[in-house]
Amino acid sequence: MTMLSGRVLITGASSGIGQALALEYLKSGWQVVACGRDRARLDALLDAHPRFACQLSTLTFNVCDRLACLEAASSLDGELDLIILNAGSCEYIDNPKAFDGKLFARVIETNLISVGYCLEAFLPALAAGGRLALMGSSAALLPLPRAEAYGASKAALAYLASTLRLHLAPADIGVSLIEPGFVRTPLTDKNDFPMPGRIEVEDAARRIVDALAREKDRIQFPRRLLWPMRLLALLPGAVWGLIARSNVSRQSA
């Protein structure tokens, strides 16, 4: 049954999509547990929106620290109706022949391993009839140059969401995978390449909140980017390889 309001926990809520989601849920009357590792930013969120003081609580911890996640969860009072594991990062492999193993490990830890820690910590608090949402990416739809680390982490999250959806169904818990295209955030502001179809973060948050309310298992947007990507994903691997390699050559020229 669709919930009009409830209690939601959001990781990575100090900026970007996470912060926009927190504000969208607050406006809708939800109780929000905003999580992040930057206490000052979380405090600033509350200071900027004092009218939501009775609805908003914060947890400060590093999602890459298992013990910190467990400690944060122990301070929760009561059940959750929705968990959105949104925290993540993006770094690119610029030279595949000089593969940066530390960078790869860092991205996998932040985008994937941390999700396991958060599941261990917070999933026991998710009420029957509730929903878990994982923040994936449209990058998982196609192999993209430079995205070896980021794309691998998001592809793994897609598989994780699919298996959790099957495994948690008997507990009456739904699982959603969020796969946005380009969204204007501090993370994408660092990109040095064209970002077709990029949308504003407030628009992304509204789309996600609406889709989760409708209990969508897979949330993909915007269509003007996702449909071409889906079509390209249907091409034989060799054909897509030629297209991708030619694009890399043009950018390098």
MOMO-V457258 format. One record per pair of residues at least 12 apart in sequence whose C-alpha atoms are under 8 Angstrom apart, sorted by sequence separation. I is the first residue (numbers start at 1). GAP is how many residues later the second one is. D is the distance in Angstrom with one decimal. If there is no record, write none. Layout:
i = <I:I>
gap = <GAP:GAP>
d = <D:D>
This chain:
i = <10:22:60:91:139:140:59:162:182:137:140:141:161:182:184:139:140:161:182:183:184:185:42:91:161:181:182:183:184:185:90:137:181:182:183:184:89:136:140:183:88:136:158:14:13:14:39:89:136:183:8:10:12:13:14:34:36:38:88:89:135:136:5:6:7:8:9:10:11:12:13:32:33:34:35:36:37:87:88:134:199:4:5:6:7:8:9:10:11:12:14:31:32:33:34:35:36:37:63:87:180:5:6:7:8:9:10:11:12:30:31:32:33:34:35:36:37:197:5:7:9:15:26:29:33:35:36:37:14:134:197:14:197:13:26:196:26:85:178:14:85:176:83:111:176:179:180:181:83:176:177:178:179:180:181:108:112:132:134:136:137:138:174:176:177:178:179:180:181:107:108:111:112:130:131:132:133:134:135:136:137:138:139:175:176:177:178:179:180:83:107:111:128:129:130:131:132:133:134:135:136:137:138:174:176:82:104:105:108:112:128:129:130:131:132:133:134:135:136:137:181:64:80:81:104:108:112:128:129:131:133:181:64:79:80:81:103:107:127:63:70:78:79:80:85:66:69:70:73:79:81:82:83:84:85:86:87:64:65:69:72:73:81:82:83:84:85:86:64:70:80:81:82:83:84:85:96:63:66:70:82:84:95:63:65:66:69:70:94:64:93:63:92:93:63:92:93:91:92:93:92:91:92:91:90:89:18:17:18:9:7:8:7:8:9:10:11:12:13:6:7:8:9:10:11:12:13:6:7:8:9:10:11:12:6:8:10:11:12:138:131:142:138:141:141:142:142:141:90:89:145:144:145:1:16:17:16:15:16:15:16:20:24:20:24:17:21:25:16:17:20:21:24:17:21:17:21:4:3:2:2:2>
gap = <12:12:12:12:12:12:13:13:13:14:14:14:14:14:14:15:15:15:15:15:15:15:16:16:16:16:16:16:16:16:17:17:17:17:17:17:18:18:18:18:19:19:19:20:21:21:21:21:21:21:22:22:22:22:22:22:22:22:22:22:22:22:23:23:23:23:23:23:23:23:23:23:23:23:23:23:23:23:23:23:23:24:24:24:24:24:24:24:24:24:24:24:24:24:24:24:24:24:24:24:24:25:25:25:25:25:25:25:25:25:25:25:25:25:25:25:25:25:26:26:26:26:26:26:26:26:26:26:27:27:27:28:28:29:29:29:30:30:30:31:33:36:39:39:39:39:39:39:40:40:40:40:40:40:40:41:41:41:41:41:41:41:41:41:41:41:41:41:41:42:42:42:42:42:42:42:42:42:42:42:42:42:42:42:42:42:42:42:42:43:43:43:43:43:43:43:43:43:43:43:43:43:43:43:43:44:44:44:44:44:44:44:44:44:44:44:44:44:44:44:44:45:45:45:45:45:45:45:45:45:45:45:46:46:46:46:46:46:46:47:47:47:47:47:47:48:48:48:48:48:48:48:48:48:48:48:48:49:49:49:49:49:49:49:49:49:49:49:50:50:50:50:50:50:50:50:50:51:51:51:51:51:51:52:52:52:52:52:52:53:53:54:54:54:55:55:55:56:56:56:57:58:58:59:60:61:68:69:69:71:72:72:73:73:73:73:73:73:73:74:74:74:74:74:74:74:74:75:75:75:75:75:75:75:76:76:76:76:76:82:84:87:88:88:89:90:91:92:97:98:99:100:103:128:168:168:169:170:170:171:171:181:181:182:182:184:184:184:185:185:185:185:185:187:187:188:188:209:210:211:212:213>
d = <7.0:6.7:7.6:7.2:5.6:7.2:6.5:7.9:6.2:7.9:5.7:7.8:6.5:7.3:6.4:7.3:4.8:6.9:6.7:5.2:6.0:7.9:6.8:6.8:6.2:7.5:4.5:5.0:5.1:6.5:6.7:6.0:7.0:6.5:5.8:5.6:6.5:5.1:7.9:5.7:8.0:7.6:6.7:7.6:5.4:7.2:5.9:6.5:6.2:7.0:7.1:7.5:7.8:5.5:5.7:7.2:8.0:6.7:5.6:6.5:7.9:6.6:7.0:7.9:5.7:6.3:6.0:6.3:6.5:5.9:5.8:6.1:6.1:6.2:5.7:6.6:5.0:7.7:4.8:7.3:7.9:7.9:6.1:5.1:4.6:5.1:4.6:5.3:4.6:5.1:7.0:4.6:5.0:4.9:4.7:4.7:5.2:4.7:7.7:7.1:7.8:5.0:6.2:5.8:6.1:6.1:5.9:6.0:7.9:6.8:6.0:6.3:5.4:6.3:5.8:6.0:5.1:7.0:7.9:7.6:7.3:7.8:6.7:7.7:7.0:7.2:7.0:7.8:5.5:7.0:6.7:5.4:5.9:7.5:6.8:6.9:7.5:6.8:7.5:7.4:7.7:7.4:8.0:7.9:7.6:7.5:7.5:7.6:8.0:6.4:6.2:6.1:5.9:5.5:6.0:6.7:5.8:7.3:7.8:6.2:6.9:5.0:7.5:4.2:4.9:4.7:4.8:5.2:6.3:6.2:7.4:5.9:7.6:7.3:5.4:6.2:5.7:6.4:6.2:5.3:4.0:5.6:7.7:6.1:5.5:6.1:6.3:7.0:7.0:7.4:6.4:7.3:6.3:5.1:5.2:4.5:4.8:4.6:5.1:4.9:4.8:5.3:5.4:7.6:7.1:6.9:7.9:8.0:7.8:7.3:5.3:5.4:6.5:5.6:6.2:5.8:6.1:6.6:7.4:6.7:6.8:6.6:5.7:5.8:5.1:5.4:6.6:5.9:7.4:7.4:6.9:7.1:6.1:5.0:4.7:5.7:7.8:7.3:7.7:7.4:7.9:7.4:5.9:5.9:7.9:7.6:6.5:7.9:5.6:5.9:7.5:5.6:6.5:6.1:6.2:6.4:7.8:7.2:7.5:6.1:8.0:5.8:4.6:4.9:4.9:4.7:5.1:5.0:4.8:7.6:7.5:6.5:5.9:6.1:6.0:6.2:7.8:5.3:5.2:4.8:7.7:7.4:7.9:7.6:7.6:7.7:5.9:7.9:5.7:7.4:4.7:7.1:5.1:6.5:6.9:5.6:6.6:7.8:7.3:7.2:6.9:7.3:7.1:6.7:5.8:8.0:6.2:7.8:7.4:7.1:7.7:6.0:5.3:5.9:6.4:6.2:6.6:7.7:7.8:7.7:5.2:4.6:4.9:4.8:5.3:5.6:7.6:5.9:6.4:5.7:6.2:6.1:5.3:4.0:7.7:7.4:6.6:5.2:7.2:7.5:8.0:7.2:7.2:7.0:7.1:7.8:6.0:6.7:7.1:7.4:7.2:7.1:7.3:7.5:7.9:7.2:5.0:7.9:6.5:7.8:7.7:6.6:6.8:5.9:6.9:5.9:5.1:7.5:6.7:7.8:5.7:7.6:7.5:7.3:8.0:6.4:7.3:7.6:6.6:5.8:6.5:7.1>
